[in-house]
Amino acid sequence: MPRDTFEKGSEPLHVSLVAVPEAVVSTLSGIFDVMNAFAILPIPGRTSPAPPPFRVEIVGLQPGPLQLASRVPVTVQRGISELDETDIIIVPSLLLGPDGWRKGTHPEIVDWVAAMHRRGALLCSACSGLFLLAETGLFDGADATVHFGYARTFEAAFPAVPIRPERVLVVSGRREELITSGASMTWHDLVLYLIGRHAGATAAQAVARFFALQWHQDGLAPYIVFEGRNNHGDVAIQAAQDWVAAHFAVANPLEEMIRSAGLGERTFKRRFTGATGLSPIAYVQRLRVEDAKRRLERTEASVDEISWQVGYEEPAFFRRLFKRVTGLTPGNYRRRFRIPDYARTHG
């Protein structure tokens, strides 16, 4: 039976880092390096190397060289048929093709993951790695997160899994054994969580310092770029969306949207919400906030001026709305996402 904690003097917890051809090399290699780095960590006061809490192996269908999605080869160290048990399974980011995720591509790995879970293993995904884990059915009804860019594709493929793409890390399951991290670099949060859970907060802090990793404590909402849903097939609503995309800053845009759709007000509101998932007013607000984000990133305009430019005469209301949508104040957003001076081009 796999162990849930690492105790001093015991064997390291075995981590199976799953390699499939769709895997992204940066996530896979980053997780491998960080979780295997305890022998080189400079922890103050330590006079000898501490026993490593993890033993990370790259596992796959069979041992040997495997070319990943970015056409960089890695070596699969152990075939899954050789592993009767493991403590932690991690599926790294996967690169989806233009047709999305093809279910049934890796049935042997899916069956092995399910068998290891029955024997007590934790199941973890980084970013889009959830697509492979979700095929086990073990995440049905359990909250999870996935890269926000793949959220709609995932919802269509696995409607039984409730996803929270704005969340950095989600821990679910009766034993808190289903662990998912969100977009791209949130594998940092996944690794730090696992280290903190199994080796303690001091170890997690040491790793974070050594690799300059940061917890994404503000969530992923500030990173999400709003794109209105437009695959609904409602021509009248699409006409309104097309109009407001270019005119969201005008006063009273709702009246013009209704006029462009050629519908009565109540009918328009009902059909717009059904088609896009947002009320017309909420849709306009998201467009305005998205434009404000670009202005905060790329211009020197004051927050009050940007508020007026995107359609709000009351800066206080704009500030409250911006914080509600992104999780950050306009000023904090600008500090977070502006290109720093040292990275700007000159001359």
VENFEN-V960619 format. One record per pair of residues at least 12 apart in sequence whose C-alpha atoms are under 8 Angstrom apart, sorted by sequence separation. I is the first residue (numbers start at 1). J is the second residue. D is the distance in Angstrom with one decimal. If there is no record, write none. Layout:
i = [I:I]
j = [J:J]
d = [D:D]
This chain:
i = [38:39:63:64:151:169:192:303:38:39:63:64:168:169:244:38:62:63:151:167:168:243:292:17:38:63:167:168:192:292:36:60:62:63:130:166:192:241:58:59:60:62:129:144:146:148:165:169:240:243:36:58:59:60:61:62:127:128:143:144:145:146:147:148:165:168:240:292:35:36:58:59:60:61:62:127:128:141:142:143:144:145:146:291:35:36:57:58:59:60:61:113:126:127:140:141:142:143:144:145:169:240:35:57:59:140:141:143:145:168:169:239:240:289:110:114:128:139:140:145:239:288:110:113:131:145:288:32:89:114:134:145:236:237:32:69:110:111:145:188:189:236:32:69:110:144:188:189:236:254:134:143:144:188:189:254:303:143:144:303:80:143:186:86:101:142:186:85:104:142:237:253:80:84:89:93:103:87:88:89:90:91:92:93:94:95:289:85:87:88:89:90:91:92:93:94:146:148:149:237:296:86:87:88:89:90:91:92:93:94:144:145:146:147:148:237:85:88:90:92:93:144:145:146:147:248:289:92:144:145:146:147:183:293:296:297:91:182:237:296:12:15:17:19:91:139:248:249:286:12:13:14:15:16:17:18:19:20:244:248:293:297:298:12:13:14:15:16:17:18:19:20:91:234:293:297:298:9:11:12:13:14:15:16:17:18:91:245:296:297:8:12:14:16:25:232:24:25:232:21:23:24:25:230:20:21:22:23:24:229:230:6:19:21:22:25:61:229:20:21:61:168:228:229:19:60:168:130:168:167:168:100:124:127:166:167:123:124:125:126:127:128:166:167:122:123:124:125:126:127:128:165:166:228:101:121:122:123:124:125:126:127:19:122:124:126:127:126:166:127:126:127:226:249:251:126:226:249:250:248:249:248:249:28:126:226:27:28:225:27:24:23:24:16:23:24:15:16:18:23:24:14:15:16:17:18:19:22:23:13:14:15:16:17:18:19:22:13:14:15:16:17:18:22:13:15:17:148:2:4:1:2:3:2:93:27:221:222:221:222:221:222:219:218:218:222:2:3:1:2:1:2:53:53:31:35:27:31:34:27:27:31:35:43:42:41:41:42:41:34:34:5:6:5:6:4:5]
j = [50:51:75:76:163:181:204:315:51:52:76:77:181:182:257:52:76:77:165:181:182:257:306:32:53:78:182:183:207:307:52:76:78:79:146:182:208:257:75:76:77:79:146:161:163:165:182:186:257:260:54:76:77:78:79:80:145:146:161:162:163:164:165:166:183:186:258:310:54:55:77:78:79:80:81:146:147:160:161:162:163:164:165:310:55:56:77:78:79:80:81:133:146:147:160:161:162:163:164:165:189:260:56:78:80:161:162:164:166:189:190:260:261:310:132:136:150:161:162:167:261:310:133:136:154:168:311:56:113:138:158:169:260:261:57:94:135:136:170:213:214:261:58:95:136:170:214:215:262:280:161:170:171:215:216:281:330:171:172:331:109:172:215:116:131:172:216:116:135:173:268:284:112:116:121:125:135:120:121:122:123:124:125:126:127:128:322:119:121:122:123:124:125:126:127:128:180:182:183:271:330:121:122:123:124:125:126:127:128:129:179:180:181:182:183:272:121:124:126:128:129:180:181:182:183:284:325:129:181:182:183:184:220:330:333:334:129:220:275:334:51:54:56:58:130:178:287:288:325:52:53:54:55:56:57:58:59:60:284:288:333:337:338:53:54:55:56:57:58:59:60:61:132:275:334:338:339:51:53:54:55:56:57:58:59:60:133:287:338:339:51:55:57:59:68:275:68:69:276:66:68:69:70:275:66:67:68:69:70:275:276:53:66:68:69:72:108:276:68:69:109:216:276:277:68:109:217:180:219:219:220:153:177:180:219:220:177:178:179:180:181:182:220:221:177:178:179:180:181:182:183:220:221:283:157:177:178:179:180:181:182:183:76:179:181:183:184:184:224:186:186:187:286:309:311:187:287:310:311:310:311:311:312:92:190:290:92:93:290:93:92:92:93:86:93:94:86:87:89:94:95:86:87:88:89:90:91:94:95:86:87:88:89:90:91:92:95:87:88:89:90:91:92:96:88:90:92:224:85:87:85:86:87:87:184:126:325:326:326:327:327:328:327:327:328:333:119:120:119:120:120:121:198:199:187:191:184:188:191:185:187:191:195:206:206:206:207:210:210:207:211:197:198:198:199:198:199]
d = [7.2:7.6:7.2:5.1:7.6:4.4:5.5:7.5:7.8:6.7:4.7:6.7:5.5:6.3:6.7:5.6:7.0:5.4:6.5:7.8:5.0:7.0:6.3:7.5:7.9:5.0:6.4:7.4:7.6:7.4:7.6:6.0:6.7:5.0:6.6:7.6:7.3:7.7:7.5:5.4:7.9:4.1:7.9:7.2:6.9:4.8:6.3:7.7:4.9:7.4:6.7:5.3:5.8:6.6:5.3:6.8:7.7:5.6:6.7:6.4:5.0:7.3:6.1:6.9:7.8:6.3:7.1:6.5:6.7:6.7:5.4:4.9:5.2:5.8:7.8:5.1:5.8:5.9:6.2:5.1:4.8:4.9:5.4:6.9:8.0:6.4:6.3:6.7:5.6:5.8:7.6:7.7:7.8:5.0:5.0:5.3:6.4:5.8:6.1:5.0:7.0:5.6:7.0:7.2:6.3:4.6:6.3:7.1:7.6:7.4:6.8:6.5:5.5:7.7:7.1:6.0:7.3:5.9:7.7:6.2:6.0:5.4:6.9:7.5:7.1:7.3:7.2:6.4:7.6:7.7:7.2:6.8:7.8:6.1:7.8:7.8:6.6:7.2:6.2:6.5:7.5:4.7:8.0:6.4:5.9:5.5:7.2:5.5:7.2:6.9:7.8:6.9:7.4:7.2:7.0:7.2:6.9:7.7:7.3:7.6:7.5:6.2:8.0:6.7:7.0:6.1:7.1:5.9:8.0:6.6:7.7:7.9:7.2:7.6:6.8:7.6:7.3:7.1:5.3:6.0:6.3:6.3:6.0:5.4:7.7:7.6:6.2:7.0:4.7:4.7:5.1:4.6:4.8:4.9:5.1:5.4:7.2:7.3:7.9:7.3:7.4:6.1:6.3:6.3:5.9:5.5:6.3:7.0:4.9:5.5:7.5:5.7:6.5:4.9:6.3:5.9:7.7:7.4:7.4:7.4:4.8:5.8:5.9:4.6:3.9:6.1:7.7:5.1:8.0:5.3:6.3:6.8:7.7:8.0:7.5:5.7:5.0:7.9:7.5:5.3:7.8:6.6:6.8:6.4:7.4:7.4:6.8:6.9:7.6:6.2:6.0:5.9:5.9:6.1:5.9:5.9:6.0:6.5:7.4:6.6:7.7:5.9:6.8:4.7:4.7:5.0:4.6:5.3:4.7:5.0:5.2:7.9:7.6:7.1:7.9:4.5:7.9:7.3:7.8:4.7:6.0:6.1:6.2:6.1:5.8:5.7:7.5:7.2:7.3:7.1:7.3:5.7:7.7:5.9:6.5:5.6:6.4:7.4:7.5:6.9:5.6:5.7:6.8:7.8:7.7:6.0:5.9:5.6:6.5:7.5:7.0:5.9:7.9:4.5:4.8:7.0:7.4:5.1:6.9:5.7:6.8:6.7:6.6:7.7:7.9:7.6:8.0:7.2:5.4:5.6:6.1:6.7:8.0:7.5:6.3:6.0:6.0:6.1:6.6:6.1:5.6:7.8:4.8:7.8:4.6:5.1:4.6:4.8:5.0:4.7:7.7:7.6:5.1:7.6:7.9:7.3:6.2:6.2:5.5:6.3:6.6:4.9:7.0:7.6:8.0:7.8:5.4:7.5:7.7:7.3:7.3:7.2:6.8:7.0:6.8:5.4:7.2:4.8:6.1:7.4:4.2:7.3:7.9:5.5:7.3:6.5:5.9:7.5:6.9:6.1:7.0:6.3:5.5:6.8:5.7:5.6:6.5:7.8:7.2:4.4:6.4:5.5:6.0:6.1:6.1:6.1:7.5:5.1:6.3:7.9:5.2:4.7:4.8:4.9:5.2:7.8:5.3:5.9:6.4:5.9:6.2:6.2:7.0:7.2:7.6:7.4:7.4:6.9:6.6:7.0:7.2:5.9:6.0:4.7:7.3:7.8:7.2:4.6:5.0:6.5:6.4:7.0:7.6:6.6:7.6:7.5:6.8:7.7:5.8:5.5:6.2:6.0:7.5:6.3:7.3:7.1:7.9:7.9:7.7:7.8:7.1:6.9:7.8:6.4:7.6:7.1:7.1:7.6:6.9:7.5:7.9:7.7:5.6:5.0:6.3:7.3:7.6]
